[in-house]
């Protein structure tokens, strides 16, 4: 039963990939470029659980506030995160759950190979 399910999933994946326009691959590549910075991955991981303000990300990631803000600008421009004003602060959240899955799955994959 499990083998049949895996075969079906592979078939569906091949059908999906074969019908993917080339421009989608280019856009996906750009997304991976945006996510290639370790600090941006950390930001996404932090926002996976709940929305946070810049000062919370600074504390959690032990990075300077201007650096966090710069990376948030890149993530916002790529529509990875979105911000909403809360008085004098901006609370950031993941714009799409797919992004969370990509980053958390990559981290899980990396940790599987570690002893």
LUMLUMRO-582145 format. One record per atom (N, C-alpha, C, O): residue number from 1; x, y, z. Coordinates in Angstrom, 1 decimal. Example, Ala and Ser with C-alpha at 12.3 -4.5 7.8 and 13.67 -1.06 7.14 Angstrom:
BEGIN
+-----+--------+--------+--------+
: num :     px :     py :     pz :
+-----+--------+--------+--------+
:   1 :   13.2 :   -5.7 :    7.8 :
:   1 :   12.3 :   -4.5 :    7.8 :
:   1 :   13.2 :   -3.3 :    7.8 :
:   1 :   14.2 :   -3.3 :    8.5 :
:   2 :   12.8 :   -2.2 :    7.1 :
:   2 :   13.7 :   -1.1 :    7.1 :
:   2 :   12.9 :    0.0 :    7.9 :
:   2 :   13.4 :    1.1 :    8.0 :
+-----+--------+--------+--------+
This chain:
BEGIN
+-----+--------+--------+--------+
: num :     px :     py :     pz :
+-----+--------+--------+--------+
:   1 :    0.8 :   -1.2 :    0.0 :
:   1 :    0.0 :    0.0 :    0.0 :
:   1 :    0.9 :    1.3 :    0.0 :
:   1 :    0.6 :    2.2 :   -0.8 :
:   2 :    1.9 :    1.3 :    0.8 :
:   2 :    2.8 :    2.4 :    0.9 :
:   2 :    3.5 :    2.6 :   -0.4 :
:   2 :    3.7 :    3.8 :   -0.8 :
:   3 :    4.0 :    1.5 :   -1.0 :
:   3 :    4.7 :    1.6 :   -2.3 :
:   3 :    3.8 :    2.2 :   -3.4 :
:   3 :    4.2 :    3.0 :   -4.2 :
:   4 :    2.5 :    1.8 :   -3.4 :
:   4 :    1.6 :    2.3 :   -4.4 :
:   4 :    1.4 :    3.8 :   -4.2 :
:   4 :    1.3 :    4.6 :   -5.1 :
:   5 :    1.3 :    4.2 :   -2.9 :
:   5 :    1.1 :    5.7 :   -2.6 :
:   5 :    2.3 :    6.5 :   -3.1 :
:   5 :    2.2 :    7.5 :   -3.7 :
:   6 :    3.5 :    6.0 :   -2.8 :
:   6 :    4.7 :    6.6 :   -3.3 :
:   6 :    4.8 :    6.7 :   -4.8 :
:   6 :    5.2 :    7.8 :   -5.3 :
:   7 :    4.4 :    5.7 :   -5.5 :
:   7 :    4.4 :    5.7 :   -6.9 :
:   7 :    3.4 :    6.7 :   -7.5 :
:   7 :    3.7 :    7.4 :   -8.4 :
:   8 :    2.2 :    6.8 :   -6.8 :
:   8 :    1.2 :    7.7 :   -7.2 :
:   8 :    1.7 :    9.2 :   -7.0 :
:   8 :    1.5 :   10.0 :   -7.9 :
:   9 :    2.4 :    9.4 :   -5.9 :
:   9 :    2.9 :   10.8 :   -5.6 :
:   9 :    4.0 :   11.1 :   -6.6 :
:   9 :    4.0 :   12.3 :   -7.0 :
:  10 :    4.9 :   10.2 :   -6.9 :
:  10 :    5.9 :   10.5 :   -7.9 :
:  10 :    5.3 :   10.8 :   -9.3 :
:  10 :    5.8 :   11.7 :  -10.0 :
:  11 :    4.3 :   10.1 :   -9.7 :
:  11 :    3.6 :   10.3 :  -10.9 :
:  11 :    3.0 :   11.7 :  -10.9 :
:  11 :    3.1 :   12.4 :  -11.9 :
:  12 :    2.3 :   12.1 :   -9.9 :
:  12 :    1.7 :   13.4 :   -9.8 :
:  12 :    2.7 :   14.5 :   -9.8 :
:  12 :    2.5 :   15.5 :  -10.5 :
:  13 :    3.9 :   14.3 :   -9.2 :
:  13 :    4.9 :   15.3 :   -9.2 :
:  13 :    5.5 :   15.4 :  -10.6 :
:  13 :    5.7 :   16.6 :  -11.0 :
:  14 :    5.7 :   14.3 :  -11.3 :
:  14 :    6.3 :   14.4 :  -12.7 :
:  14 :    5.3 :   15.1 :  -13.6 :
:  14 :    5.7 :   15.9 :  -14.4 :
:  15 :    4.0 :   14.9 :  -13.4 :
:  15 :    3.0 :   15.6 :  -14.2 :
:  15 :    3.0 :   17.1 :  -13.9 :
:  15 :    2.9 :   17.9 :  -14.8 :
:  16 :    3.2 :   17.5 :  -12.7 :
:  16 :    3.2 :   18.9 :  -12.3 :
:  16 :    4.5 :   19.5 :  -12.8 :
:  16 :    4.4 :   20.6 :  -13.3 :
:  17 :    5.6 :   18.9 :  -12.7 :
:  17 :    6.9 :   19.5 :  -13.2 :
:  17 :    6.9 :   19.6 :  -14.7 :
:  17 :    7.4 :   20.6 :  -15.2 :
:  18 :    6.4 :   18.6 :  -15.4 :
:  18 :    6.5 :   18.7 :  -16.8 :
:  18 :    5.6 :   19.8 :  -17.4 :
:  18 :    5.9 :   20.3 :  -18.5 :
:  19 :    4.6 :   20.3 :  -16.7 :
:  19 :    3.7 :   21.3 :  -17.2 :
:  19 :    4.1 :   22.7 :  -16.6 :
:  19 :    3.3 :   23.6 :  -16.7 :
:  20 :    5.2 :   22.8 :  -15.9 :
:  20 :    5.6 :   24.0 :  -15.2 :
:  20 :    6.3 :   25.0 :  -16.3 :
:  20 :    7.2 :   24.6 :  -16.9 :
:  21 :    5.7 :   26.2 :  -16.4 :
:  21 :    6.4 :   27.1 :  -17.3 :
:  21 :    7.8 :   27.5 :  -16.9 :
:  21 :    8.0 :   27.5 :  -15.7 :
:  22 :    8.7 :   27.7 :  -17.8 :
:  22 :   10.1 :   28.1 :  -17.5 :
:  22 :   10.2 :   29.3 :  -16.6 :
:  22 :   11.1 :   29.4 :  -15.8 :
:  23 :    9.3 :   30.2 :  -16.8 :
:  23 :    9.3 :   31.5 :  -15.9 :
:  23 :    9.1 :   31.1 :  -14.5 :
:  23 :    9.6 :   31.9 :  -13.6 :
:  24 :    8.4 :   30.1 :  -14.2 :
:  24 :    8.2 :   29.7 :  -12.8 :
:  24 :    9.5 :   29.2 :  -12.1 :
:  24 :    9.7 :   29.5 :  -11.0 :
:  25 :   10.3 :   28.5 :  -12.9 :
:  25 :   11.6 :   28.0 :  -12.4 :
:  25 :   12.5 :   29.2 :  -12.1 :
:  25 :   13.2 :   29.2 :  -11.1 :
:  26 :   12.4 :   30.3 :  -13.0 :
:  26 :   13.2 :   31.5 :  -12.7 :
:  26 :   12.7 :   32.2 :  -11.4 :
:  26 :   13.6 :   32.6 :  -10.6 :
:  27 :   11.4 :   32.3 :  -11.3 :
:  27 :   10.9 :   32.9 :  -10.1 :
:  27 :   11.2 :   32.1 :   -8.8 :
:  27 :   11.6 :   32.7 :   -7.8 :
:  28 :   11.2 :   30.8 :   -8.9 :
:  28 :   11.5 :   29.9 :   -7.8 :
:  28 :   13.0 :   30.1 :   -7.4 :
:  28 :   13.4 :   30.1 :   -6.3 :
:  29 :   13.8 :   30.2 :   -8.5 :
:  29 :   15.3 :   30.4 :   -8.2 :
:  29 :   15.5 :   31.7 :   -7.5 :
:  29 :   16.4 :   31.8 :   -6.6 :
:  30 :   14.8 :   32.8 :   -7.9 :
:  30 :   14.9 :   34.1 :   -7.2 :
:  30 :   14.5 :   33.9 :   -5.7 :
:  30 :   15.1 :   34.5 :   -4.8 :
:  31 :   13.5 :   33.2 :   -5.5 :
:  31 :   13.1 :   32.9 :   -4.1 :
:  31 :   14.2 :   32.3 :   -3.3 :
:  31 :   14.4 :   32.6 :   -2.1 :
:  32 :   14.8 :   31.3 :   -3.9 :
:  32 :   15.9 :   30.6 :   -3.2 :
:  32 :   17.1 :   31.5 :   -3.0 :
:  32 :   17.8 :   31.4 :   -2.0 :
:  33 :   17.3 :   32.4 :   -3.9 :
:  33 :   18.4 :   33.4 :   -3.7 :
:  33 :   18.1 :   34.3 :   -2.4 :
:  33 :   18.9 :   34.6 :   -1.6 :
:  34 :   16.8 :   34.7 :   -2.3 :
:  34 :   16.4 :   35.5 :   -1.2 :
:  34 :   16.6 :   34.7 :    0.1 :
:  34 :   17.0 :   35.3 :    1.1 :
:  35 :   16.2 :   33.4 :    0.1 :
:  35 :   16.3 :   32.6 :    1.3 :
:  35 :   17.7 :   32.1 :    1.5 :
:  35 :   18.0 :   31.4 :    2.5 :
:  36 :   18.7 :   32.4 :    0.7 :
:  36 :   20.0 :   31.9 :    0.8 :
:  36 :   20.9 :   32.5 :    2.0 :
:  36 :   21.9 :   31.9 :    2.4 :
:  37 :   20.4 :   33.6 :    2.5 :
:  37 :   21.2 :   34.3 :    3.6 :
:  37 :   20.8 :   33.6 :    4.9 :
:  37 :   19.6 :   33.5 :    5.2 :
:  38 :   21.8 :   33.2 :    5.6 :
:  38 :   21.5 :   32.5 :    6.9 :
:  38 :   20.6 :   33.3 :    7.9 :
:  38 :   19.7 :   32.8 :    8.5 :
:  39 :   20.9 :   34.6 :    7.9 :
:  39 :   20.0 :   35.4 :    8.8 :
:  39 :   18.6 :   35.5 :    8.4 :
:  39 :   17.7 :   35.6 :    9.2 :
:  40 :   18.4 :   35.5 :    7.1 :
:  40 :   17.0 :   35.5 :    6.6 :
:  40 :   16.3 :   34.2 :    6.9 :
:  40 :   15.1 :   34.2 :    7.3 :
:  41 :   17.0 :   33.1 :    6.9 :
:  41 :   16.5 :   31.8 :    7.3 :
:  41 :   16.1 :   31.8 :    8.8 :
:  41 :   15.1 :   31.3 :    9.2 :
:  42 :   17.0 :   32.5 :    9.6 :
:  42 :   16.7 :   32.6 :   11.0 :
:  42 :   15.4 :   33.4 :   11.2 :
:  42 :   14.6 :   33.1 :   12.1 :
:  43 :   15.3 :   34.5 :   10.5 :
:  43 :   14.1 :   35.3 :   10.6 :
:  43 :   12.8 :   34.5 :   10.3 :
:  43 :   11.8 :   34.6 :   11.0 :
:  44 :   12.9 :   33.8 :    9.2 :
:  44 :   11.7 :   33.0 :    8.8 :
:  44 :   11.4 :   31.9 :    9.9 :
:  44 :   10.3 :   31.7 :   10.2 :
:  45 :   12.5 :   31.3 :   10.4 :
:  45 :   12.2 :   30.3 :   11.5 :
:  45 :   11.6 :   31.0 :   12.7 :
:  45 :   10.7 :   30.4 :   13.3 :
:  46 :   12.0 :   32.2 :   13.0 :
:  46 :   11.5 :   32.9 :   14.2 :
:  46 :   10.0 :   33.2 :   14.0 :
:  46 :    9.2 :   33.2 :   14.9 :
:  47 :    9.7 :   33.6 :   12.7 :
:  47 :    8.3 :   34.1 :   12.4 :
:  47 :    7.4 :   32.9 :   12.2 :
:  47 :    6.2 :   33.1 :   12.0 :
:  48 :    7.9 :   31.7 :   12.1 :
:  48 :    7.1 :   30.5 :   11.8 :
:  48 :    6.1 :   30.3 :   13.0 :
:  48 :    5.0 :   29.8 :   12.7 :
:  49 :    6.5 :   30.6 :   14.2 :
:  49 :    5.6 :   30.3 :   15.3 :
:  49 :    4.6 :   31.4 :   15.6 :
:  49 :    3.5 :   31.2 :   16.0 :
:  50 :    5.0 :   32.7 :   15.3 :
:  50 :    4.1 :   33.8 :   15.6 :
:  50 :    4.7 :   35.1 :   15.0 :
:  50 :    5.9 :   35.1 :   14.7 :
:  51 :    3.9 :   36.1 :   14.9 :
:  51 :    4.4 :   37.4 :   14.4 :
:  51 :    5.3 :   38.0 :   15.5 :
:  51 :    5.1 :   37.8 :   16.7 :
:  52 :    6.3 :   38.8 :   15.0 :
:  52 :    7.2 :   39.4 :   16.0 :
:  52 :    7.6 :   40.8 :   15.4 :
:  52 :    7.6 :   41.0 :   14.2 :
:  53 :    8.0 :   41.6 :   16.4 :
:  53 :    8.5 :   42.9 :   16.0 :
:  53 :   10.0 :   42.8 :   15.9 :
:  53 :   10.7 :   41.9 :   16.2 :
:  54 :   10.6 :   43.9 :   15.3 :
:  54 :   12.0 :   43.9 :   15.0 :
:  54 :   12.8 :   43.7 :   16.3 :
:  54 :   13.8 :   42.9 :   16.3 :
:  55 :   12.5 :   44.3 :   17.4 :
:  55 :   13.3 :   44.2 :   18.6 :
:  55 :   13.3 :   42.7 :   19.1 :
:  55 :   14.2 :   42.2 :   19.7 :
:  56 :   12.2 :   42.0 :   18.9 :
:  56 :   12.1 :   40.6 :   19.3 :
:  56 :   13.0 :   39.7 :   18.4 :
:  56 :   13.7 :   38.8 :   18.9 :
:  57 :   13.1 :   40.1 :   17.1 :
:  57 :   14.0 :   39.3 :   16.2 :
:  57 :   15.5 :   39.6 :   16.6 :
:  57 :   16.3 :   38.8 :   16.5 :
:  58 :   15.7 :   40.9 :   16.9 :
:  58 :   17.1 :   41.3 :   17.3 :
:  58 :   17.5 :   40.5 :   18.5 :
:  58 :   18.6 :   39.9 :   18.6 :
:  59 :   16.7 :   40.3 :   19.5 :
:  59 :   17.0 :   39.6 :   20.7 :
:  59 :   17.1 :   38.1 :   20.4 :
:  59 :   18.1 :   37.4 :   20.9 :
:  60 :   16.2 :   37.5 :   19.6 :
:  60 :   16.2 :   36.1 :   19.4 :
:  60 :   17.4 :   35.7 :   18.5 :
:  60 :   18.0 :   34.6 :   18.7 :
:  61 :   17.8 :   36.5 :   17.6 :
:  61 :   18.9 :   36.2 :   16.6 :
:  61 :   20.2 :   36.8 :   17.0 :
:  61 :   21.2 :   36.5 :   16.3 :
:  62 :   20.3 :   37.6 :   18.0 :
:  62 :   21.5 :   38.2 :   18.5 :
:  62 :   22.2 :   38.9 :   17.3 :
:  62 :   23.4 :   38.7 :   17.1 :
:  63 :   21.4 :   39.8 :   16.6 :
:  63 :   22.0 :   40.5 :   15.5 :
:  63 :   21.6 :   42.0 :   15.7 :
:  63 :   20.7 :   42.3 :   16.4 :
:  64 :   22.3 :   42.9 :   15.0 :
:  64 :   22.1 :   44.3 :   15.2 :
:  64 :   20.7 :   44.7 :   14.5 :
:  64 :   20.3 :   44.1 :   13.5 :
:  65 :   20.1 :   45.7 :   15.1 :
:  65 :   18.8 :   46.1 :   14.6 :
:  65 :   18.8 :   46.5 :   13.1 :
:  65 :   18.0 :   46.2 :   12.3 :
:  66 :   19.8 :   47.3 :   12.7 :
:  66 :   19.9 :   47.7 :   11.3 :
:  66 :   20.0 :   46.5 :   10.3 :
:  66 :   19.5 :   46.6 :    9.2 :
:  67 :   20.8 :   45.5 :   10.8 :
:  67 :   20.9 :   44.3 :    9.9 :
:  67 :   19.6 :   43.6 :    9.8 :
:  67 :   19.3 :   43.1 :    8.7 :
:  68 :   18.9 :   43.4 :   10.9 :
:  68 :   17.6 :   42.7 :   10.9 :
:  68 :   16.7 :   43.5 :   10.0 :
:  68 :   16.0 :   42.9 :    9.1 :
:  69 :   16.6 :   44.8 :   10.1 :
:  69 :   15.7 :   45.7 :    9.3 :
:  69 :   16.1 :   45.5 :    7.8 :
:  69 :   15.2 :   45.5 :    7.0 :
:  70 :   17.4 :   45.5 :    7.5 :
:  70 :   17.8 :   45.4 :    6.1 :
:  70 :   17.3 :   44.0 :    5.5 :
:  70 :   16.8 :   44.0 :    4.4 :
:  71 :   17.5 :   43.0 :    6.3 :
:  71 :   17.0 :   41.7 :    5.8 :
:  71 :   15.5 :   41.6 :    5.7 :
:  71 :   15.0 :   41.0 :    4.8 :
:  72 :   14.8 :   42.2 :    6.6 :
:  72 :   13.3 :   42.3 :    6.5 :
:  72 :   12.9 :   43.0 :    5.3 :
:  72 :   11.9 :   42.6 :    4.7 :
:  73 :   13.6 :   44.1 :    4.9 :
:  73 :   13.2 :   44.8 :    3.7 :
:  73 :   13.3 :   43.9 :    2.5 :
:  73 :   12.5 :   43.9 :    1.6 :
:  74 :   14.4 :   43.1 :    2.4 :
:  74 :   14.6 :   42.1 :    1.3 :
:  74 :   13.5 :   41.1 :    1.3 :
:  74 :   12.9 :   40.8 :    0.3 :
:  75 :   13.2 :   40.6 :    2.5 :
:  75 :   12.1 :   39.6 :    2.6 :
:  75 :   10.7 :   40.1 :    2.2 :
:  75 :    9.9 :   39.5 :    1.6 :
:  76 :   10.5 :   41.4 :    2.6 :
:  76 :    9.2 :   42.0 :    2.3 :
:  76 :    9.1 :   42.3 :    0.8 :
:  76 :    8.1 :   42.0 :    0.2 :
:  77 :   10.2 :   42.7 :    0.2 :
:  77 :   10.2 :   42.9 :   -1.3 :
:  77 :   10.0 :   41.7 :   -2.1 :
:  77 :    9.4 :   41.7 :   -3.1 :
:  78 :   10.4 :   40.5 :   -1.5 :
:  78 :   10.2 :   39.2 :   -2.2 :
:  78 :    8.9 :   38.6 :   -1.8 :
:  78 :    8.6 :   37.5 :   -2.1 :
:  79 :    8.1 :   39.3 :   -1.0 :
:  79 :    6.8 :   38.9 :   -0.5 :
:  79 :    6.9 :   37.6 :    0.4 :
:  79 :    6.0 :   36.8 :    0.4 :
:  80 :    8.0 :   37.5 :    1.1 :
:  80 :    8.2 :   36.4 :    2.0 :
:  80 :    7.5 :   36.7 :    3.3 :
:  80 :    6.9 :   35.8 :    4.0 :
:  81 :    7.7 :   38.0 :    3.8 :
:  81 :    7.0 :   38.4 :    5.0 :
:  81 :    6.2 :   39.7 :    4.7 :
:  81 :    6.4 :   40.3 :    3.7 :
:  82 :    5.3 :   40.0 :    5.6 :
:  82 :    4.6 :   41.2 :    5.5 :
:  82 :    4.5 :   41.8 :    6.9 :
:  82 :    4.6 :   41.1 :    7.9 :
:  83 :    4.4 :   43.1 :    7.0 :
:  83 :    4.4 :   43.8 :    8.2 :
:  83 :    3.1 :   44.6 :    8.4 :
:  83 :    2.5 :   45.1 :    7.4 :
:  84 :    2.7 :   44.7 :    9.6 :
:  84 :    1.5 :   45.6 :   10.0 :
:  84 :    1.9 :   46.5 :   11.1 :
:  84 :    2.5 :   46.0 :   12.1 :
:  85 :    1.6 :   47.7 :   11.0 :
:  85 :    1.9 :   48.7 :   12.0 :
:  85 :    1.1 :   48.5 :   13.3 :
:  85 :   -0.1 :   48.3 :   13.3 :
:  86 :    1.8 :   48.5 :   14.4 :
:  86 :    1.2 :   48.4 :   15.8 :
:  86 :    1.7 :   49.5 :   16.6 :
:  86 :    2.7 :   49.4 :   17.4 :
:  87 :    1.1 :   50.7 :   16.4 :
:  87 :    1.6 :   51.9 :   17.1 :
:  87 :    2.9 :   52.3 :   16.5 :
:  87 :    2.9 :   52.7 :   15.3 :
:  88 :    3.9 :   52.4 :   17.3 :
:  88 :    5.2 :   52.8 :   16.8 :
:  88 :    6.0 :   51.6 :   16.2 :
:  88 :    7.1 :   51.9 :   15.6 :
:  89 :    5.6 :   50.4 :   16.3 :
:  89 :    6.3 :   49.2 :   15.9 :
:  89 :    5.6 :   48.6 :   14.7 :
:  89 :    4.4 :   48.9 :   14.4 :
:  90 :    6.4 :   47.8 :   14.0 :
:  90 :    5.8 :   47.0 :   12.9 :
:  90 :    6.0 :   45.5 :   13.3 :
:  90 :    7.0 :   45.1 :   13.6 :
:  91 :    4.8 :   44.8 :   13.3 :
:  91 :    4.9 :   43.4 :   13.6 :
:  91 :    5.0 :   42.6 :   12.2 :
:  91 :    4.2 :   42.9 :   11.3 :
:  92 :    5.9 :   41.7 :   12.1 :
:  92 :    6.2 :   41.0 :   10.9 :
:  92 :    5.6 :   39.5 :   11.1 :
:  92 :    5.7 :   39.0 :   12.1 :
:  93 :    5.1 :   39.0 :   10.0 :
:  93 :    4.6 :   37.6 :    9.9 :
:  93 :    5.0 :   37.0 :    8.5 :
:  93 :    5.2 :   37.8 :    7.6 :
:  94 :    5.0 :   35.7 :    8.5 :
:  94 :    5.2 :   35.0 :    7.2 :
:  94 :    4.0 :   35.3 :    6.3 :
:  94 :    2.9 :   35.2 :    6.7 :
:  95 :    4.3 :   35.6 :    5.1 :
:  95 :    3.2 :   36.0 :    4.1 :
:  95 :    2.5 :   34.7 :    3.6 :
:  95 :    1.4 :   34.8 :    3.1 :
:  96 :    3.2 :   33.6 :    3.6 :
:  96 :    2.7 :   32.4 :    3.0 :
:  96 :    3.2 :   31.2 :    3.7 :
:  96 :    4.4 :   31.1 :    3.9 :
:  97 :    2.4 :   30.2 :    4.1 :
:  97 :    2.8 :   29.1 :    4.8 :
:  97 :    3.8 :   28.2 :    4.0 :
:  97 :    4.6 :   27.4 :    4.6 :
:  98 :    3.8 :   28.3 :    2.7 :
:  98 :    4.7 :   27.5 :    1.9 :
:  98 :    6.1 :   27.9 :    2.2 :
:  98 :    7.0 :   27.0 :    2.2 :
:  99 :    6.4 :   29.1 :    2.5 :
:  99 :    7.7 :   29.6 :    2.9 :
:  99 :    8.2 :   28.9 :    4.1 :
:  99 :    9.3 :   28.5 :    4.2 :
: 100 :    7.3 :   28.9 :    5.1 :
: 100 :    7.6 :   28.2 :    6.4 :
: 100 :    8.0 :   26.8 :    6.2 :
: 100 :    9.0 :   26.3 :    6.7 :
: 101 :    7.3 :   26.1 :    5.3 :
: 101 :    7.6 :   24.7 :    5.0 :
: 101 :    8.9 :   24.5 :    4.4 :
: 101 :    9.7 :   23.6 :    4.7 :
: 102 :    9.2 :   25.4 :    3.4 :
: 102 :   10.5 :   25.3 :    2.7 :
: 102 :   11.6 :   25.4 :    3.7 :
: 102 :   12.6 :   24.6 :    3.7 :
: 103 :   11.6 :   26.4 :    4.6 :
: 103 :   12.7 :   26.6 :    5.5 :
: 103 :   12.8 :   25.6 :    6.6 :
: 103 :   13.8 :   25.0 :    6.8 :
: 104 :   11.6 :   25.2 :    7.2 :
: 104 :   11.7 :   24.2 :    8.2 :
: 104 :   12.0 :   22.8 :    7.7 :
: 104 :   12.7 :   22.1 :    8.4 :
: 105 :   11.6 :   22.5 :    6.5 :
: 105 :   12.0 :   21.2 :    5.9 :
: 105 :   13.5 :   21.2 :    5.6 :
: 105 :   14.1 :   20.2 :    5.8 :
: 106 :   14.0 :   22.3 :    5.1 :
: 106 :   15.5 :   22.4 :    4.9 :
: 106 :   16.2 :   22.2 :    6.2 :
: 106 :   17.2 :   21.4 :    6.2 :
: 107 :   15.8 :   22.8 :    7.2 :
: 107 :   16.5 :   22.7 :    8.5 :
: 107 :   16.3 :   21.2 :    9.0 :
: 107 :   17.3 :   20.7 :    9.6 :
: 108 :   15.2 :   20.6 :    8.9 :
: 108 :   15.0 :   19.2 :    9.3 :
: 108 :   15.9 :   18.3 :    8.5 :
: 108 :   16.5 :   17.4 :    9.0 :
: 109 :   16.0 :   18.6 :    7.2 :
: 109 :   16.9 :   17.8 :    6.3 :
: 109 :   18.4 :   17.9 :    6.8 :
: 109 :   19.1 :   16.9 :    6.9 :
: 110 :   18.8 :   19.1 :    7.1 :
: 110 :   20.2 :   19.3 :    7.6 :
: 110 :   20.4 :   18.5 :    8.9 :
: 110 :   21.5 :   17.9 :    9.1 :
: 111 :   19.5 :   18.6 :    9.8 :
: 111 :   19.6 :   18.0 :   11.1 :
: 111 :   19.6 :   16.5 :   11.1 :
: 111 :   20.1 :   15.8 :   12.0 :
: 112 :   19.0 :   15.9 :   10.0 :
: 112 :   18.9 :   14.4 :    9.9 :
: 112 :   20.3 :   13.8 :    9.7 :
: 112 :   20.5 :   12.7 :   10.2 :
: 113 :   21.2 :   14.5 :    9.1 :
: 113 :   22.5 :   13.9 :    8.8 :
: 113 :   23.5 :   14.1 :    9.9 :
: 113 :   24.6 :   13.6 :    9.9 :
: 114 :   23.1 :   14.9 :   10.9 :
: 114 :   24.0 :   15.2 :   12.0 :
: 114 :   23.9 :   14.1 :   13.1 :
: 114 :   22.8 :   13.6 :   13.4 :
: 115 :   25.0 :   13.7 :   13.6 :
: 115 :   25.0 :   12.6 :   14.6 :
: 115 :   24.4 :   13.1 :   15.9 :
: 115 :   24.3 :   12.3 :   16.9 :
+-----+--------+--------+--------+
